[in-house]
Amino acid sequence: MRALISGAGVAGPTLAWFLAKAGARVTIVEKNFSALGQGQNIDVNGSALTVIRKMGLTEELRRFHTTEKGTQFVDSNGQPYAPFPVKEHSSVSLTAEFEILRGDLSTILYNATKDHVNIDYHFGITIREVFSNDAKAVNVKFSNEVVQEFDLLVAADGQWSKLRKQCFPPESVSIIDKNMYAIYWTVPRLSNDDDWWNIYVGLQSRLMSIRPDPHGTMRAIITRMPCNDAQKNGWQAATRSDRQTQKELVKSEFADAGWQAQRILEAMDQAPDFYFQAVQLIKMSKWSTNRIICLGDAAWAPTPLTGAGASLAINGAYVLAGELSELNDEEHPSKAFEAFETKFRPWVEESQKISSVIPGAVHPETAWKRWVFQLLLQIASKAVATPWLMKRFDRDTDSIDYPLPQKGDTIRPFAPFSVKEHSSASLTSEFEVLREDLSTIFYEAKKDHPNIDYFFGITIKEVFSNGDNTVNVELSNEELQEFDLLVAADGQWSKLRNQCFPSESNSTFVIVSPMSSPAVLYIDDRNPLVYYTPNSSWIRGSSPSDYERTSTNSIETGATATIAFSGRFYLHSSDFSVLICGHPGISITVYGRIQHFDPGVHEFVLSSYSVDGGPATISNSTEQSQYQFQQKLFQSNPLNPGAHSLIVTHLASNVSGGTDPTFHIDYFLIVPPDSPISLAAPSTTNQAANQTTSQTASQNASQTPSQTPSQIMIVSGNGGKSRSGTIPISALVGGSLGGLTFLGVVILIFWLRHRRSRLNQSLPRPYPNRSCDELSVPAQNGSNESPNRGFAGGLSQFSPTSFLPRRMIPPSKEGGFAQYPATDNLIEPPHYEE
């Protein structure tokens, strides 16, 4: 199942976590350029905590707890008159057991899902258009012009979801205005601030409060209910205005509110997280349409008055994932959507019920209304402090909580096939499949495995030796190789079966098939050949436009990426191997992503590239109006045969204000000489990546000797795949001349043999009475059989050891070097910083 989720807040990552656990492939797009790190206090309680425990995130939630002790109402002098302390499993306080900032919860959920192999995040990307939503799939176009197909689409992009507006008719969405406005921002903490949520009820329907956070600051919340039509029109207009207009309105309305109004308003101008919203309730007649469903605030925004938004989002994501996991392979997701809505809608509607009296009661317009409200608060506060009244009237939060469905407690994996009961009553088995289809299934399933490499168009010509340590073979392309074991899986009439049997080892597997596929070597950024140091400075990213949909990025100056490669040698490590067969003149090219920068602002990313410790080439990626993917950042000069290394360093990033730009690595390309791929720029040429060399290192074309085109044959690691290139003209010309030369040599040989036979007609033949079979060399055991060259029982008379490729051993995953038997032809490996 391929799921696309719009929104990386609370509902989106929670749903992704459970879908990925069940085996679905999940893509999350978020309009912001990073995980949502801002937001005010939210409550997580009841069954939502149960879901958090299932995800193993309870300790993370505790770590970011705001430590709020409770809620207390204060007078204009800051003296509390109605405290409501937090009590376990109690509903008497506005402060929940687990108070956490919305941004912190989003960050926790993002960190829990970002490295999952089935989840891809794409920041700075939105869904521009949904152009089909039918029985087969949902097709979308992203803001970066990429078009993709998915099995289902989840709109979890918030209360004012653009996706909901695009995919659902206006009459299906009801917006209920509460005639109330809420504004949030961060306030510096003072020495006399406590850890309570302090609420001041002002006159003229104004309310102000501050509460603690775990980051050493305080969070201000002010709310306003307009008292007449003129005020209401002014506040409604402000919701559609710019931020500065909104701030001016807040200042003018709250300047004389009393209590800490001056302190709170002064901090507003410097606050990076100022947020202005109208308190409105969202209701939808139906949450889904075909393969698209709304989730969280996009479907049912309950307003901050309920304190249930985050818990509803977490519970909803969990229940929806459970229903989707119940689907069989061919079932339409609308079946799960309908089951989810049937179960969850009653609880949402119950949570959305808000008495119309409450907003007006907490926003008294006159002094006598405020006096009555304060008196009621004092009575309630004293009642809470009376144990026998608490036992009689308080309700356990678990008793009023949403009961999670029992079958949803364990999300079962998605079944790859529709399972049937086992039966032997028919000659037709449960799974009938064509042999070629089964071979294709296995090939597709393992072709990208980091320990498996495929060679097409290659057969094993001869096995030279099968000793105690290694087995040496000659391939049909005349290449000699050494392996720890050899498996003959070439069918009933195997040519290898009578030659040798494999010894047990944990070496890399090599699969050889007689099909033609000439190739160049693509090494993705996630390939184990690439070493990133320090590891903590590099972050894995992804985009549909990246090669293999992945990239690795860093904003840290001095962060390096090192790759070891070769022109004609065999590279080893503890769990992978790469063979590059070629001639002198091989080169390496680095491709990356150029970030979108703000127009008109001077911004750049500097990176350097050093081959074999030589002079560094500097690449300067300057600002672009939009993201540029798979851009060529560096290309080396032709290299001699032997082991090589390339060190890529992030030198500097600069932006006038805001966050420094990010340096992205997408993939490495190793190409033979005279290849069009090595000479031509990528299809989407980056005009912003300009290369300057730190010292003169470029060579004139006349100084570079022409080389025969080589072929890179064996690819290892995730993302290394064979790709064909066009045939260069030089190869055609050279092939034609070579063919004519060969024909001339053959004619000359036949003429010389004919001439020699005429000269020798009168000479006597040696051994006139013995056949060629009688001239065989006697075996050492005394028989007349010739020694079997290449049999499994012993070494050949010809030892190819001196012609075997040298081996370079890069560091193992544990930080050391892979252990191999000592030989004389080892190249000392480069040392990499951990």
C-alpha positions in Angstrom: 0.0 0.0 0.0 1.3 3.4 -1.0 0.0 6.2 1.2 0.5 9.9 0.8 0.0 12.2 3.8 -0.2 16.0 3.6 0.9 17.5 6.9 3.7 16.6 9.4 2.0 17.9 12.5 0.5 15.4 15.0 -2.0 13.2 13.0 0.2 12.7 10.0 3.3 11.3 11.6 1.2 9.2 14.0 -0.7 7.6 11.1 2.6 7.1 9.2 4.2 5.3 12.2 1.4 2.6 12.4 1.0 2.3 8.6 4.8 1.8 8.2 4.7 -0.8 11.0 2.1 -2.7 9.0 4.3 -2.6 5.8 2.8 0.3 3.9 5.0 2.7 2.0 4.3 6.2 3.3 5.2 9.6 1.8 4.7 12.7 3.9 4.8 16.2 2.4 4.9 19.4 4.5 4.8 22.9 3.3 7.2 24.1 5.9 10.9 23.5 5.3 11.4 21.6 8.6 9.5 19.8 11.3 7.0 22.0 13.1 8.9 23.3 16.1 6.5 26.0 17.3 3.1 26.0 18.9 1.4 26.4 22.3 0.4 24.0 25.1 -1.8 21.0 24.2 -3.1 18.1 26.3 -2.3 14.4 25.8 -4.3 12.2 28.0 -6.4 9.0 28.3 -6.3 6.7 25.4 -4.0 9.0 23.5 -1.4 8.2 26.1 -2.1 4.5 25.4 -1.2 5.1 21.8 1.9 7.0 22.7 3.0 4.0 24.9 2.4 1.7 22.0 4.8 3.8 20.0 7.4 3.7 22.9 7.4 7.5 23.3 6.2 7.9 26.8 9.6 8.9 28.2 10.1 11.4 25.4 6.8 12.9 26.3 7.8 13.2 29.9 11.1 14.8 28.9 9.3 17.6 27.2 6.6 18.0 29.8 6.0 21.7 30.6 6.1 20.9 34.4 2.9 23.0 34.8 1.6 22.5 38.4 -2.0 23.5 37.7 -4.3 26.4 36.8 -5.0 29.4 39.0 -7.0 32.6 38.4 -5.3 35.8 39.6 -6.5 39.4 40.2 -5.0 42.5 38.8 -2.2 42.4 41.4 -1.2 38.8 40.4 -2.7 37.3 43.6 -4.4 33.9 43.0 -7.9 33.6 44.2 -9.0 30.3 42.6 -6.3 27.6 42.3 -7.0 24.2 40.6 -3.9 22.0 41.0 -3.2 19.0 38.8 -4.3 15.7 40.3 -3.7 12.3 38.8 -6.6 10.9 36.8 -8.7 14.0 37.7 -10.7 16.4 35.5 -11.0 19.3 37.9 -8.1 21.3 36.5 -7.6 22.9 33.1 -4.0 21.6 33.3 -3.7 18.0 32.1 -1.3 15.4 33.5 0.8 15.6 30.3 1.1 19.2 29.1 3.4 19.6 26.1 4.0 22.2 23.5 2.5 21.3 20.1 5.9 21.9 18.4 7.6 19.6 20.8 5.1 16.8 20.2 5.4 17.2 16.4 9.2 17.0 16.8 9.0 13.8 18.9 6.7 12.2 16.3 9.0 13.3 13.5 12.1 11.9 15.2 10.3 8.6 15.8 9.4 8.2 12.1 12.1 10.0 10.0 14.5 7.1 9.8 11.9 4.4 9.1 12.7 2.6 5.8 9.0 2.8 4.8 8.6 6.6 5.5 9.8 9.4 3.3 9.5 13.1 4.3 9.5 15.9 1.8 9.7 19.4 3.3 8.9 22.5 1.4 6.6 20.5 -0.9 2.8 20.8 -1.2 0.2 19.1 -3.3 -0.6 21.5 -6.1 -3.3 19.4 -7.8 -5.2 16.1 -7.4 -6.1 15.3 -10.9 -7.6 11.9 -10.4 -9.2 10.0 -7.6 -10.8 6.9 -9.0 -11.2 3.2 -8.3 -7.6 2.4 -9.3 -5.5 5.1 -7.7 -5.2 8.8 -6.7 -2.8 10.8 -8.8 -1.3 14.1 -7.6 1.0 16.8 -8.9 3.4 18.4 -6.3 4.6 21.9 -6.1 7.9 20.8 -7.6 6.0 19.6 -10.8 6.5 15.9 -9.9 3.5 13.7 -10.7 3.0 10.5 -8.7 0.4 7.8 -8.1 -0.7 6.5 -4.7 -3.3 4.1 -3.3 -4.7 6.6 -0.8 -4.3 10.3 0.2 -4.7 11.6 3.7 -5.3 15.4 4.3 -3.8 16.1 7.7 -2.8 19.7 6.9 -4.7 21.5 9.6 -7.9 23.4 10.3 -7.6 25.4 7.1 -6.6 22.5 4.8 -6.1 23.5 1.2 -6.4 19.9 0.2 -9.8 19.7 1.8 -10.9 22.7 -0.1 -9.7 21.2 -3.3 -11.1 17.7 -3.0 -14.4 18.2 -1.1 -17.4 20.3 -2.1 -18.1 23.5 0.0 -21.4 22.2 1.2 -19.7 19.2 2.9 -17.8 21.5 5.3 -19.4 23.6 8.1 -17.5 26.3 9.8 -19.1 27.4 13.1 -17.8 30.7 14.4 -17.5 31.1 18.2 -17.2 34.9 18.1 -13.8 34.5 19.8 -10.2 35.2 18.8 -7.1 33.7 20.3 -3.5 35.1 20.0 -0.3 33.2 21.1 3.4 34.1 21.4 6.4 33.5 23.6 7.4 35.8 26.5 10.8 35.9 28.2 10.7 34.3 31.7 11.2 36.5 34.8 12.7 35.5 38.1 9.3 35.8 39.9 7.4 33.7 37.4 6.0 30.5 38.8 5.1 27.1 37.2 1.3 27.7 37.2 -1.0 28.6 34.4 -2.0 32.1 35.6 -5.2 33.5 34.1 -6.4 37.0 34.4 -10.0 37.8 33.6 -10.3 41.4 32.4 -13.3 43.6 31.6 -14.8 44.2 28.1 -14.6 40.5 27.3 -10.8 40.3 27.5 -8.7 37.5 29.0 -4.9 37.2 29.4 -2.7 34.4 30.6 0.9 33.1 30.8 2.1 29.6 31.4 5.5 27.9 31.6 7.3 25.8 29.0 10.3 23.5 29.2 12.6 25.8 27.3 13.1 28.6 29.9 10.4 30.9 28.5 6.7 31.6 29.1 3.8 31.3 26.7 1.3 34.1 26.5 -2.3 33.5 25.5 -4.9 36.3 25.1 -8.4 35.9 24.0 -11.1 38.4 22.9 -14.8 38.2 22.3 -16.0 41.3 20.4 -18.8 43.2 22.2 -20.5 44.8 19.2 -20.7 44.7 15.4 -17.9 47.3 14.9 -15.5 45.3 17.0 -16.5 42.1 15.4 -15.9 43.5 11.9 -12.5 44.8 13.0 -11.3 41.5 14.3 -12.7 39.6 11.3 -10.8 41.9 9.0 -7.6 41.3 11.0 -7.7 37.6 10.4 -7.2 38.3 6.7 -4.6 41.0 7.2 -0.8 40.9 7.6 0.9 40.2 10.9 1.8 43.9 11.6 -1.9 44.9 11.3 -2.9 42.1 13.7 -0.3 43.2 16.3 -1.5 46.8 16.1 -5.0 45.7 16.8 -4.0 43.6 19.8 -2.0 46.5 21.3 -4.9 48.9 20.9 -7.4 46.5 22.4 -5.3 45.3 25.4 -3.2 48.3 26.3 -5.4 49.1 29.3 -6.4 45.5 30.2 -4.4 45.6 33.5 -2.3 43.0 35.2 0.8 42.2 33.1 -0.5 43.6 29.8 2.4 45.9 29.3 5.0 43.2 29.7 3.1 40.8 27.5 2.5 43.3 24.7 6.2 44.5 24.7 7.3 40.9 24.1 5.0 40.5 21.2 7.1 42.6 18.8 10.1 40.3 19.3 8.3 37.0 19.4 9.2 34.6 16.5 6.0 32.6 16.9 3.2 35.2 16.9 0.0 33.4 15.9 -3.5 35.0 15.4 -6.6 32.9 14.9 -10.4 33.0 14.9 -11.8 30.3 17.1 -14.0 28.3 14.8 -15.3 24.7 14.8 -15.0 22.5 11.7 -17.6 19.9 10.9 -17.7 17.7 7.8 -20.7 15.7 6.6 -18.4 13.0 5.4 -14.6 12.7 6.1 -13.7 10.8 2.9 -14.3 10.7 -0.8 -13.2 7.6 -2.8 -9.4 7.3 -1.9 -9.0 10.6 0.0 -9.7 11.1 3.6 -9.4 14.1 6.0 -7.8 13.5 9.5 -7.3 15.6 12.6 -8.1 19.3 12.5 -8.7 19.1 8.8 -11.7 16.9 9.5 -13.0 18.0 12.9 -11.1 20.9 14.5 -12.7 21.0 18.0 -11.3 24.4 18.9 -8.9 25.1 21.8 -11.9 25.4 24.2 -12.2 21.6 24.3 -8.5 20.8 24.9 -9.0 17.6 22.9 -7.5 18.4 19.5 -4.2 16.6 20.0 -5.7 13.5 21.7 -8.4 13.2 18.9 -5.6 13.5 16.3 -3.5 10.7 17.9 -6.5 8.4 18.5 -7.9 9.0 15.1 -4.6 8.2 13.4 -4.3 5.0 15.4 -7.9 3.8 14.7 -7.6 4.7 10.9 -4.3 2.7 10.7 -6.0 -0.3 12.3 -8.9 -0.2 9.8 -6.5 0.1 6.8 -4.5 -2.8 8.1 -7.6 -5.0 8.0 -7.9 -4.6 4.2 -7.0 -7.5 1.9 -4.7 -6.8 -1.0 -7.3 -5.9 -3.6 -9.8 -4.1 -1.3 -10.6 -0.5 -1.8 -9.5 1.9 1.0 -13.0 3.4 1.1 -14.1 0.3 3.0 -11.6 1.1 5.8 -12.6 4.8 5.6 -16.2 4.1 6.2 -15.5 1.7 9.1 -13.2 4.3 10.7 -15.8 7.0 10.4 -18.6 4.8 11.8 -16.5 4.0 14.9 -14.8 7.4 15.5 -17.4 10.0 14.5 -19.6 9.6 17.6 -16.6 10.3 19.9 -15.6 13.4 17.8 -19.1 14.8 17.8 -19.3 14.3 21.6 -15.9 16.1 22.1 -17.1 19.0 19.9 -20.1 19.8 22.1 -19.3 23.1 23.7 -22.0 25.0 25.7 -22.7 28.4 24.3 -22.6 29.8 27.8 -19.0 28.9 28.5 -17.1 31.3 26.1 -19.3 34.3 27.3 -19.0 33.4 30.9 -15.2 33.4 30.9 -15.2 36.7 29.0 -17.3 39.0 31.2 -18.1 42.4 29.7 -18.9 44.3 32.9 -17.6 44.4 36.4 -20.6 42.8 38.1 -20.5 39.8 35.6 -16.8 39.4 36.4 -17.6 39.5 40.2 -20.2 36.7 39.8 -17.7 34.6 37.7 -14.9 35.1 40.3 -17.3 34.1 43.1 -18.2 30.9 41.3 -14.6 30.1 40.7 -13.7 30.6 44.4 -16.5 28.2 45.4 -15.4 25.6 42.9 -11.8 25.9 44.0 -12.7 25.3 47.7 -14.9 22.4 46.6 -11.9 20.8 44.8 -9.9 21.1 48.0 -12.6 19.2 49.9 -11.8 15.4 49.7 -15.4 14.1 50.2 -16.8 16.4 47.6 -14.1 15.4 45.2 -15.0 11.7 45.6 -18.6 12.5 45.0 -18.4 14.8 41.9 -15.0 14.3 40.3 -14.8 11.9 37.3 -11.8 9.8 36.4 -10.4 11.0 33.0 -10.2 7.3 31.9 -14.0 6.9 32.4 -14.8 9.7 30.0 -12.2 8.7 27.5 -12.5 7.2 24.0 -12.3 3.3 24.2 -9.8 2.1 21.7 -11.1 -0.8 19.6 -9.8 -4.1 20.7 -8.8 -5.4 17.3 -6.9 -2.2 16.7 -4.6 -2.9 19.6 -2.3 -4.8 17.3 -1.9 -3.4 13.8 -1.5 -6.5 11.6 0.8 -6.4 8.6 -0.7 -5.8 5.2 -1.0 -9.1 3.4 0.9 -9.2 0.1 -1.6 -11.8 -1.2 -5.1 -12.8 -0.4 -4.7 -15.7 2.0 -6.9 -18.8 1.5 -7.3 -21.9 3.6 -4.8 -24.7 2.9 -6.2 -27.5 0.8 -4.9 -30.5 -1.1 -8.2 -31.4 -2.8 -7.1 -29.9 -6.2 -4.2 -30.3 -8.5 -4.1 -26.5 -8.6 -2.1 -25.2 -5.6 -3.0 -22.2 -3.6 -0.4 -20.1 -5.5 0.0 -20.8 -9.2 2.6 -18.6 -10.9 4.6 -18.8 -14.2 8.3 -19.6 -13.7 9.4 -16.4 -15.5 7.1 -14.4 -13.3 8.5 -16.0 -10.1 12.0 -15.2 -11.3 11.0 -11.6 -12.0 9.5 -11.4 -8.5 12.7 -12.6 -6.8 14.8 -10.3 -9.0 12.8 -7.2 -8.2 12.7 -8.1 -4.5 16.5 -8.4 -4.2 18.1 -6.4 -7.0 18.7 -3.4 -4.7 20.0 -5.4 -1.7 23.3 -4.1 -0.6 24.9 -7.6 -0.5 23.7 -8.7 -3.9 25.1 -7.7 -7.3 23.9 -8.8 -10.7 26.1 -9.2 -13.8 24.2 -9.6 -17.1 25.7 -11.0 -20.3 28.4 -12.7 -18.3 29.1 -16.4 -17.8 31.9 -18.3 -15.9 34.4 -19.4 -18.5 36.7 -21.4 -16.3 37.3 -22.3 -12.6 41.1 -22.0 -12.1 41.3 -23.1 -8.5 39.1 -24.2 -5.6 41.4 -24.3 -2.6 41.1 -24.0 1.2 40.9 -20.2 1.1 39.4 -19.0 -2.1 38.0 -20.0 -5.5 39.4 -18.3 -8.6 37.4 -18.0 -11.8 37.7 -16.5 -15.3 34.6 -14.8 -16.6 33.6 -14.8 -20.2 34.8 -11.2 -20.5 38.4 -12.4 -19.7 38.2 -10.9 -16.2 39.8 -12.9 -13.3 38.2 -12.8 -9.9 38.6 -14.3 -6.5 35.7 -15.4 -4.3 35.1 -17.2 -1.0 32.5 -19.5 -2.5 30.9 -20.3 -5.8 27.3 -21.5 -6.2 26.2 -23.3 -9.3 22.5 -22.5 -9.8 22.5 -22.6 -13.6 19.8 -25.2 -14.2 19.4 -28.9 -14.8 22.3 -29.2 -17.3 24.7 -27.0 -15.2 28.1 -26.7 -16.8 29.6 -25.8 -13.4 28.2 -28.8 -11.6 31.0 -31.1 -12.6 33.8 -28.6 -11.9 33.4 -27.5 -8.2 31.3 -27.1 -5.1 31.2 -24.0 -2.9 32.9 -23.8 0.5 30.9 -22.2 3.4 31.5 -18.5 3.9 29.7 -15.2 4.5 31.0 -13.5 1.4 29.1 -11.3 -1.0 26.8 -13.2 -3.4 27.3 -12.6 -7.2 24.6 -13.6 -9.6 25.6 -14.1 -13.3 23.0 -14.4 -16.0 23.5 -14.7 -19.8 21.8 -11.4 -20.8 23.3 -8.3 -22.2 23.2 -5.0 -20.2 26.2 -2.7 -20.6 26.5 -0.3 -17.7 27.9 2.6 -15.9 28.1 2.9 -12.1 25.7 4.9 -10.1 26.4 5.1 -6.3 23.5 6.6 -4.3 24.1 8.8 -1.3 22.9 5.9 1.0 25.5 3.4 -0.4 27.7 2.0 2.3 30.8 3.0 0.1 30.1 6.6 1.2 31.3 7.5 4.7 29.9 10.7 6.4 31.8 12.4 9.2 30.9 13.4 11.7 27.9 11.3 11.5 25.7 13.6 13.7 26.2 16.5 11.2 24.5 14.7 8.3 20.7 14.3 7.9 18.9 11.9 5.6 16.4 13.7 3.3 14.2 12.6 0.5 12.3 14.0 -2.5 10.5 12.4 -5.4 12.9 14.3 -7.7 16.1 12.9 -6.1 17.9 9.9 -7.6 16.4 6.9 -5.7 14.2 9.5 -3.9 17.0 10.1 -1.3 19.6 12.7 -0.5 21.9 13.4 2.4 22.4 17.0 3.7 24.2 19.0 6.3 24.4 22.6 7.4 27.5 22.0 9.5 30.7 23.7 8.3 33.5 21.1 7.9 31.2 18.1 7.5 32.7 15.6 5.0 31.7 12.7 2.8 34.3 10.3 1.7 34.0 7.6 -1.0 36.7 5.0 -2.0 36.5 3.9 -5.7 38.8 2.3 -8.3 39.7 2.4 -12.0 40.4 -1.3 -12.3 40.4 -3.0 -8.9 38.2 -5.1 -6.6 36.9 -3.2 -3.5 36.1 -5.2 -0.4 34.4 -4.7 3.0 32.9 -6.9 5.6 29.5 -7.0 3.9 29.7 -5.7 0.3 32.0 -5.7 -2.8 32.3 -3.7 -6.0 34.2 -4.7 -9.1 35.0 -2.0 -11.7 36.5 -3.3 -14.9 37.9 -0.7 -17.1 40.9 1.2 -18.6 42.8 4.3 -17.6 40.7 7.4 -17.9 37.9 6.6 -15.5 36.3 9.7 -13.7 33.9 10.4 -10.9 31.1 13.0 -10.8 29.1 14.3 -7.8 25.5 15.3 -8.2 23.4 17.1 -5.6 20.4 19.3 -5.0 20.4 23.1 -5.1 18.2 24.6 -2.5 15.4 27.1 -3.1 16.5 30.5 -1.7 14.6 33.7 -1.2 14.9 35.9 -4.4 16.9 39.0 -4.1 18.9 37.8 -1.1 22.6 36.9 -1.6 22.9 33.3 -0.5 25.3 30.5 -1.4 26.6 27.1 -0.4 30.4 26.4 -0.8 31.7 22.8 -1.1 35.1 21.4 -2.0 36.2 18.2 -3.7 39.6 16.6 -3.3 40.7 13.4 -5.2 43.4 11.4 -3.6 44.3 14.2 -1.3 45.2 16.5 -4.2 44.2 20.1 -4.9 40.6 20.9 -3.9 38.0 22.1 -6.4 35.6 24.6 -5.0 31.9 24.5 -6.0 29.7 27.6 -5.4 26.0 26.9 -5.5 24.2 30.3 -5.6 20.5 31.1 -5.1 17.8 29.7 -7.4 14.2 30.6 -7.8 13.2 27.0 -7.2 14.7 23.7 -6.2 17.2 22.2 -8.7 17.5 18.4 -8.5 20.3 16.1 -9.7 22.6 18.9 -10.4 26.3 18.3 -11.3 28.5 19.8 -8.5 31.9 18.3 -9.5 33.5 16.2 -12.1 37.1 14.9 -11.8 39.8 14.7 -14.5 40.5 11.3 -16.0 42.3 9.1 -13.4 44.9 6.4 -13.7 44.2 2.7 -12.8 44.3 2.1 -9.1 42.5 2.8 -5.9 41.2 6.4 -5.4 39.3 8.4 -2.9 37.2 11.5 -3.1 36.6 13.8 -0.1 33.6 16.1 -0.3 33.6 18.9 2.3 30.9 21.4 3.2 32.9 24.7 3.5 30.3 27.3 4.2 26.7 28.5 3.8 25.5 32.0 4.1 22.2 33.8 4.1 21.2 37.3 5.1 19.0 36.5 8.0 17.2 33.2 8.7 18.6 29.7 8.6 21.8 28.9 6.6 21.2 27.0 3.4 21.7 23.3 3.3 24.3 21.3 1.3 22.8 18.3 -0.4 24.5 15.2 -1.8 22.4 13.1 -4.1 24.6 10.5 -5.9 28.0 9.7 -7.4 28.6 8.7 -11.0 31.7 6.7 -12.0 32.0 6.6 -15.8 34.4 5.2 -18.4 36.4 7.5 -20.7 34.8 8.8 -24.0 31.4 8.1 -22.5 28.7 10.7 -23.4 27.6 10.5 -19.8 31.0 11.6 -18.5 31.2 14.5 -21.0 27.7 15.8 -21.2 26.0 17.8 -18.5 22.9 16.3 -16.8 19.5 16.8 -18.3 18.7 19.6 -15.9 21.9 21.6 -16.1 22.6 23.7 -13.0 23.8 27.1 -14.1 24.4 28.1 -10.4 27.1 25.5 -9.6 30.3 27.2 -10.7 33.6 25.4 -10.2 36.9 27.1 -9.4 40.1 25.2 -8.6 42.2 26.2 -5.6 45.3 25.8 -7.7 45.9 24.9 -11.4 45.0 21.3 -11.8 43.1 21.1 -15.1 44.8 19.5 -18.1 44.6 20.5 -21.8 42.6 18.1 -23.9 45.6 17.6 -26.2 47.7 16.4 -23.2 45.2 13.7 -22.3 45.9 10.5 -24.2 42.9 8.9 -25.9 41.7 5.8 -24.2 39.6 2.8 -25.2 36.1 3.0 -23.8 35.8 0.8 -20.7 32.8 -0.8 -19.1 31.8 -0.8 -15.4 30.2 -4.0 -14.7 29.4 -4.9 -11.0 27.5 -2.6 -8.8 27.1 -2.9 -5.0 25.0 -1.2 -2.4 21.7 0.5 -2.1 21.1 2.6 -5.2 23.9 1.2 -7.4 22.2 0.1 -10.6 23.3 -0.6 -14.1 22.4 1.9 -16.8 23.1 1.9 -20.4 24.7 4.8 -22.3 24.7 5.6 -26.0 27.6 4.3 -28.2 30.2 6.9 -28.8 31.2 7.7 -32.4 34.9 7.0 -31.5 33.9 3.4 -30.6 32.2 2.9 -33.9 35.2 4.2 -35.9 37.6 2.2 -33.8 35.5 -1.0 -34.1 35.4 -0.6 -37.9 39.2 -0.1 -38.2 39.8 -2.9 -35.8 37.6 -5.3 -37.9 39.5 -4.4 -41.1 42.8 -4.9 -39.4 41.7 -8.3 -38.1 40.6 -9.4 -41.6 43.9 -8.4 -43.1 45.8 -10.3 -40.4 43.7 -13.5 -41.1 44.4 -13.2 -44.9 48.1 -12.8 -44.2 48.2 -15.9 -41.9 46.5 -18.1 -44.5 48.9 -16.9 -47.3 52.0 -17.6 -45.1 50.7 -21.1 -44.2 50.0 -21.9 -47.8 53.4 -20.7 -48.8 55.1 -22.8 -46.0 53.2 -26.0 -46.9 54.5 -25.7 -50.5 58.1 -25.3 -49.2 57.8 -28.3 -46.9 56.2 -30.8 -49.3 59.6 -32.6 -49.9 60.6 -32.7 -46.2 59.8 -35.9 -44.1 57.2 -35.7 -41.4 58.3 -36.3 -37.8 56.6 -39.3 -35.9 54.9 -40.4 -39.1 53.2 -43.4 -37.4 51.8 -41.8 -34.2 48.6 -39.9 -33.6 48.1 -36.7 -31.7 46.4 -38.6 -28.8 49.5 -40.6 -28.2 51.5 -37.5 -27.5 49.8 -36.5 -24.3 51.9 -35.9 -21.2 51.9 -38.8 -18.7 50.1 -38.1 -15.4 51.9 -38.3 -12.2 49.9 -41.4 -11.1 51.3 -43.4 -14.0 48.2 -43.3 -16.1 48.1 -41.9 -19.6 45.3 -39.4 -18.7 46.1 -35.7 -18.9 46.0 -33.7 -15.8 42.6 -32.1 -15.4 43.2 -28.4 -15.6 40.7 -26.6 -13.4 39.1 -29.6 -11.6 37.8 -29.1 -8.1 40.3 -31.6 -6.7 43.3 -29.4 -7.0 45.1 -26.3 -8.4 45.6 -25.7 -12.1 49.1 -25.9 -13.6 48.6 -22.3 -14.4 48.3 -20.1 -11.4 46.6 -16.7 -12.0 47.5 -15.4 -8.6 49.9 -12.8 -9.9 47.2 -11.5 -12.2 44.4 -11.2 -9.7 43.1 -7.7 -8.9 44.4 -6.0 -5.9 42.1 -5.4 -3.0 41.4 -2.2 -1.0 39.6 -2.7 2.3 37.6 0.4 3.5 36.6 0.7 7.2 33.9 -1.7 8.5 30.7 -0.5 10.1 32.3 -0.9 13.6 34.9 1.7 12.7 37.8 -0.6 12.2 38.9 -2.4 9.1 37.5 -5.6 7.6 39.8 -8.6 8.4 41.2 -10.5 5.4 44.1 -13.0 5.1 47.4 -11.2 4.6 48.6 -11.1 1.1 51.4 -9.2 -0.7 49.1 -7.3 -3.0 47.0 -5.4 -0.5 46.7 -1.6 -0.9 46.8 0.1 2.4 43.3 1.5 3.0 42.7 5.1 3.8 41.7 6.0 7.4 38.5 7.8 8.0 37.4 9.8 10.9 34.5 8.4 12.9 
